[in-house]
Amino acid sequence: MPKTRSSPSLSRRNIIKGMGVAVGWTAASWQRVAGANDRVGVALVGCGNRGRPLMKGLLGPGSAEIRAVCDVWDERRAQARTELAAAPGILDTPAIENVLARADVDAVMVATPDHLHLKLALMAIKARKHLYLEKPVIHRFEEGEVLARAAAGTDRVVMGGTQQRSGAHYLRAKEEIFDRGRLGDVVFARAIWADFPRQRRTLPAAPKPDGLDWKRFLGNAAQVPYTPARYETWRYFPEYGGGLLADILTHWVDVAQWMMNDAEPQRAVALGGQYKFNDGRRNPDTVNALIKYKRWNLMFESTVLQVKHPRPSVIFEGSLGTLDIGRDSYTFTPNEGATEIVKAEGDLDKAHTASFVAAVTGKKTASPNIATALQACRPVQMALASYWSGLPMQLSTNGKKIVPARGTQT
């Protein structure tokens, strides 16, 4: 019979071992932060279906306090204020400039469409605010160098939003399975996640709501007329997001690279298409990607369709056993011996946002830091380049560009 164990509290040493290094962060710099001895004042920038749950996870006794809500649509801001039980006097604005001007805002949580991430992140860093940046932290490959350079020049916390990094059972799998070599030689990892109802919606035509700042939503993207699909289902369009590859692969490739101690993808190829939905979307509704590393491969499959896998997970196949790890648990099946099942404890979003507050207050190191968050974006951007070009892709010799892989035709 498999042994089922709850993941115990890890020691501070073990937790930090599984985390990255904060960008330019020291205890002394924390003492210079406004409100260092009070609760951390946080602004939510992007009050949609991701931002509101994230902020809920962050709020609580002895942690953080919401000081502002910022979104391009007034109805979303009102929804956030209600759901978060915000104080009547908090700042309510469509403009991040107003947020960053507030001395009582110590940190910003950015949960907007992907194409706005870089601009808003740079503004927050320049304003010397701590920054929680949802994944993927960049929308285009060339943005990575710009963001890394800006983060390196600040003494504030800049943390990415891949919440698996704060899961106790993920940290435990890293230490007890991978670091002890219990899987043996791992050459295959399979990442699976499907069935996304919100990405199967077809929205009827409707006029732009009066309280929606469409120009601010578009940012630096092409100035096109408003449609409900472009706003409500922005992941359908490469102008605003990378679809399944950016939204889902980013999570699982971060887990795989972390566990394998290897963030150096050698080559990527992605295939897919609009196999079911011909509703104006441009990103694929179904996609497979293969990422080659020096000594192992990561295979990814995802679809918005109602394809029911047992559960979303990453499966590592080694010469001594198999590990299947998802957000709810992991199962380690050695070739010899009893199966081990470790259940997750608590909510990953709450754990990750609590980790952010702990980093801001100098109690913990931010994980993932921006360098690690960008490493998770690299194979994703290679896979996106492959999907749109139809060619296997790799990094250039200096790592500054994505180019057709050697031996392929251009």
RAMOMO-V960867 format. One line per field, one symbol per residue. phi: phi as a letter, one per 40 degrees, with the letter a starting at -180 (. if undefined). burial: 1 if it has 24 or more other C-alpha atoms within 12 Angstrom, else 0. A space follows every 50 residues. Layout:
phi=???
burial=???
This chain:
phi=.ccbbccccccdccccdcbcbccgcbcccccccdgccbcccbbcbhbccc cccccccccidgbbbcbabbacbcccccccdcccfccdcccbacbcdccc ccccccabbcbcddccdcdccccccccgbcbbbccccbbbdccdcccccc cccbbccbbcbccdcbccccccccccbcccgccgcbbbbbbbaagbdccb cbbccacccdcbccccccfccdcbccbdccccbcccbccbacgccccbdd ccccccccccfabbccaabbbiiccbbbbgcbcccaabbbbcbcbabbbb aaaccccccdacabbbbbcbibbbbbccabbbbccbhccbbbccbgbccc cccccccccccgcaccacccccccccccccccccccdccgbcbaccdcgc bbbdcdgbcb
burial=00000010000000110111111111000100110100111111111101 11111111100011111111111111111110110100011111111111 01011111111111111111111111111111111111111011111101 11011111111111111111111111110001100111111111110011 00000000000101011110000001001111111111111111111111 11111111111111111111111000000011111111111110011111 11111000000111111100111111111111110000011111101111 11111111111101111111111111111111111111001111100000 0111100000
